Amino acid sequence: MGRPVLRTKLCEMLGIEYPVILAGMGDVARAELVAAVSNAGGLGVIGAAIMAPEELRQEIRKVRELTDRPFGVDLLLPARPDTPAQAGPSAPPEGPRSPREVLPEEQRRFVLQLRERFGLPEVAERVPRLARVGQGSEFIRRQMDVILEERVPVFASGLGNPAPYVPELHAQGIKVISLVGNVKNARRVAEGGADIVVAQGYDAGGHTGRIGTMSLVPQVVDAVAPVPVVAAGGIGDGRGLAAALCLGAVGVWVGTAFLVSDEANHDPDLKRRILEATEEDTRLTRIYTGKPVRAIANPLIEEWERSGVPTLPFPYQPMLVHELLVAAEKAGRKELLVNPAGQIAGMMRRQRPAREILEEMVAQAAEILERVLPSVVQASAD
């Protein structure tokens, strides 16, 4: 039996077989998963938000050892390239300083209380890897230089507007994807030169917005035409892919379904929690990054939400909590760690190879579009 055919404008733009993009999930979407998705016909995307520049370079080269297909790199950009992402303490120029130097007393005291409440050990103040997401535009600049030097085929901005970087990316022939959660930002990134806009709905895991996918996608399609739109949020099988195409999208951006794949760089216990979850077991929280993140509910999220203590804006919240999370990991308290997942978690029931996930999604979508819909719907445009 031959491979199914499912092609859209996205396939032509990116040089891929199927209109499926792996969400650039930070530290989860590493070379093995990226290459697996690209080799299966989609577009793998490295989640590079917390990768040091040389680490990113090595990851890019490792992907190239595993596949000769197109792939991308995803970064989280600050709100403006030359200023801190949000109002707050001055962004540290050479990486995160001690939290005592830049973070408010109320939040620091509360984090200490949480550490004591959960019986977590003390850790050294500076934990650079987890705190890299809190570094400013200088760190992003160095990451971007690697992307340009390595001539990565596709760049994706998971947060922020890529407009300041678009000219140099386009000069290297790099396609630019930008994720948005509302129509206003969709127009902004399209006007800034993004080649593809990803409309990510409220259903999505990880960083997400306030508008549901079914409502958001067609509005973004209309707002940014003729710029192509990719749908994200709540898409975990071929039904979601087919529905996205019917909404006017040219493809899908998929995270949670691949998060529980064999190749995903995600702790087995955290994968298991996703596989055991229902559609009601996720929460939207700002406690990990200062931006809304949908994740599997856990005691840390519940405790913070009950406290009423305000979170800090990005990038200061990750600076605040990174020691707490390292302490939780050292103590084996995995239930306290961030475990991003979308509302489709209730559909995920077993771990399997990324290729199998993608091929089943595409085959189901092709079956729906070619055979199922005509058999159950009688329609005429006349």
N, C-alpha and C positions, 0 to 999 in steps of 0.2 A: 504494500500500500504506500502510495507516494505521500510526500509532505503536503499539508494543506496550503492553499494560497490565500493570503490576506495581506494586501498591500494598500498603502495610502500615500499621500504626499509626504508624510513623515519618513517613510522608507526611502524615498528618492532623496530627500534632503540630507539624511544622515548615513546613507549607504548601508542600510540594514534590511533584513528580510521581513521582519514582522514589526508592527507598530507598538512595541512594548519596551518601555524604558525602566531599568532598575532604579528605584529611588536611591539617591546618594546618601545613605544612612551612615552617619558618622561612626567610624571604627567598626561597623558591621559589614559594610560593603567594601571589602578589601579585594586583593587581586584574584583570589580563587573564585569568589562569587561573581565579581565583575566579568572575568573571563568566561565563566560558565554561562552567564546570560548572553554575552556577545556571541559565543560559539553556538548557542542554541538559536540565534537569529535575531535577538533583541539588541538593545544597547545597554551594556553594563556601565555603571557610573561609580567611581571611587568616592566614598564618603570621607573627605579629607579635612574636615573642619579642625580637628585637633592634631593633624600631622605636621611635624616640623618640616621645613622646606626640603631638607635632604632625605628625610623619611618618605616624603611624597615622591621625590624623584625616584627612589628605589622601588616604591610601589608601582609607579607608572612603568618602569622598566620590567618589573615582574609580570605585570599584565601583558606586556608585549612578548614575554617569553611563553605565555600561555595561550595567546590568541593573536591572529593577524587581522582580526575584525575591528571595526570602530568601537571606541569607548569614550568615556568622559570623566571629568573630575568635578565634584561639587564642593563649594565653599560657602561659608556663612559670612556675608559681607556686612560691614558696619553701615549705619544709616547714611553717612556721608564719608567719603574716602579720607578726608583730612581732619576729622574731628571724632571725638568719642561717639559711640552709637546712640547714646541717650544722655540726657542731662544727668549729672551726678559727679562723682569724684573724677579727677583728671585721670585719663587713661595712662597706664604705665608705659613709658617709651621703650623699655627693653624687656618687656615681659611682666608678669604679675608681681607686684611688690607684696610685702606682708599684708594680709588683710587688716591688721591693726592700723596700718598707715592710711588706708583709703576707704574703709567701709564703716557705716554708721554703727554706733555702740549698741543700739537696740537689737539690730539683727545679729551682730556678733555674739551678744549675750544669749540670745535665743538659741543659736546654733550650739553653743556650749551646753545649754540646758538639754537640748535634744541628744547630744552625745552622752550626757550623763543618764538621761531617761532610758536610752536604749542600751546602756552599758557598753559603749564603744571605747576602744583604746585611744590614747592620744597619738597623733602622728606629727611628723615634721611639718612645719608651716608651708613650705613651698613644695608643691607637687606639680611640677611643670606640665606634665602631659595632660592631666585633666583640666588644668587651668588655661590651656592654650586657646580654648574657645573664647576666653575673656580678653585676649590680647587685641590690640588695636590695629589700625590700618597699616602700620609698618610691617607687622607679621603677615598680614594679607598680601602686602606688596611682594614680599619675599616668596610666598606661595605662588602668587601669580607669575612671577618671573620664571619659576620652575615650569609652570604650565606652558608658558610661551617658549621657553628654551627646548622643552621636550616635544613641542608641537602636538599637544594632545588634540584629537579631532573635535572634541565637544567640551565646552565649559558650562556648568550650571550653577546658578546662584540660588541656594536654598533659602536664604534670607537676603534682604537688601536689593538695591537697584544696581545692576551691573553696568549702567550707562558709562561711568567714567573709564571703564576698561574696554568697552566695546571696540573703539577704533584700533587699538593694538591687537586685540584678539582677532578681529576681522582681517587685519593686515597679514596675519599668519594663517589665514584660511580656517580659523576656528569658529565653529558655530556656537551661538550663545543661547542658552535656555535660562529662563527666569521664572521662579515660582511666585505665585501671588495668591491672595485669599479674598480679594474683592476687585470690583470693576475699576475703581479709581487707580489702584496700583497696576492693574493690567494695562491700562492706557499709558501710565507713566513709563513702564518698562518697554512697551512696544514703541513709544515715541523715542525712547533712549537707544533703540537699535537692536533689541532682543530679536533673534530669529524665530524663536518659538516661545510661547507663553504657556506655562503649566498652571491651570486653574485648579487649586487644591481646596477641596471642600472640608467642612467641619468634621466629617466622618474619619478623616485621615489620622494615622498615627504620627507621632513626632510633632514637629512644629506645624501648627495648623491655624485656621481662621475661624470665623463665626458663621459662615454661610454654607449651607448644605451643598453637596456636589451637584445634585440634580438641578438646583436653583442657580448655582454659580456658573456652571460650564456654558450653557447657552447664552447667558448674558455677556460673558467674556468673549465668546465667539463673535457675537454681534458687535461688541465694543472695539475689538482690535482688528477686525477683518481688514485686509487679507492676510494678516499675520496668523499662521496656524496655531491652534490651541490643542494642548494635551490635557486630558482629564486625570485628576488624582483625588483619592479619598474614597474608601469603600469599594475598591475594585480588587477582587481577589480571584475571579475566575472568568470564563468566557462570557458569561451573562453580563458581567460588568463591562468587559471590553466591548461587546456588541452594543450595549446601552450607551456607552460613551460615544461611539461612532454615530449613533442615532441622534445624540445631542449636538452633533456638529464638530466634535473633537476629531483629530487625525490620529490619535493614539492614546496610550495610557502610561501613567507613571505609577509604578507598583512598588510598595514597600513591605507591608505586613506579610503578604504571601511568600516573599523571598526571605523574610526575617527568620522563618522557621525551616529554611532549606538546609540541606547538609553542609553547604559551603559557607553559609553565613557565619561570620566571626562573632558569634553571640553565645553567651554561657548556656550550656545545656539545661540548667535548672530554669533559666529565664525563658528559654524556648518552651520548656514544658509548661510553664505558667501561661504562656500564650495559647498553647494547644489545649489547655484545660479551661480556658476562659470562655465566658458567654459574651453576647453582644452588650451586656450591661456591666461588664467588669473593667471598663476603662474609665479614666478620669482626665479632665482637662486641668492642667496645673501649670503655674509659673515657677514652682519652687526650684526647678533644676537649671533653667537658663534665664529666667526673667521674661521669656516669651511663652505664649500658650503652647504647651506640649501635651498631646494625648498619650497616656501611658496606662499600663495595667495598674489598677489601684493597689496601694500598699500602705502599711502603717505610717510611714514617714509623710506621705501626702496627706493622709487623714489627720495626723497630729498637727501639721502646719496649718491646714485649712481651719481646724477648730480653734487655733490660737488667735487668729485675727492679726497676726504680725504681718505687715506688708512685705512682699518680696521687693527686691531691688530690680531696676531695669537692666536689660542686657547691655554690656557684658559683665556687670558687677555681681549679679546673682550667682553665676557659675564660679566666680572667684570666692564668693561667700561659702558655698556648700562643698567645694571640691575636697576639703580636708575631711568633712563629715562622711562623704561617700567613700573615700579611700579607707577611712576607719571601718566603715561598714563592710567593705570588701575584705579587709584584713581579718575582721572578726567572723567572716563567713556568714554575715547577715545579708544574704543576697536578696531577701524580700524587701530590703530598703533601697536597693539600687534602682535607677531609672530603667524602665522596661517599656520603651515606646511600642505602641501597637494601635491599630485602627479599630473601628467598630466592627470590622469584618473578622475580628479575632474569633468570634463564635463559629465561623465557617472553617477555620483551620483545625484539622483533626489529626494530621500525621506529618512527620518530618520526611522529606524526600529530596532528591536532587533538583537543583534549580532548572535543569533542562526539562525534566518531567513536568514541573510546574508550568513553565512557559509553553511547552508544546501542547499540554492539555488545555491551557487557556485559549490558545490560538485555534486549536481544533474545535473546541466547543463554540467559540465565536463564529467561526466559518460555518459550522453546522447550523447555527441559529439563523445566520443571515441568508444562507443559501436554501435551507430546507424547512426549518421549523417555522419561521415567520410566515412564509407563503402557505404553509399547511394549516395554520391556525388563524390567520388574518386574511380576510378578503378586503382588498382596497383598490381604489381607482382614483387617479388624480383628475379625471375628467368631470 
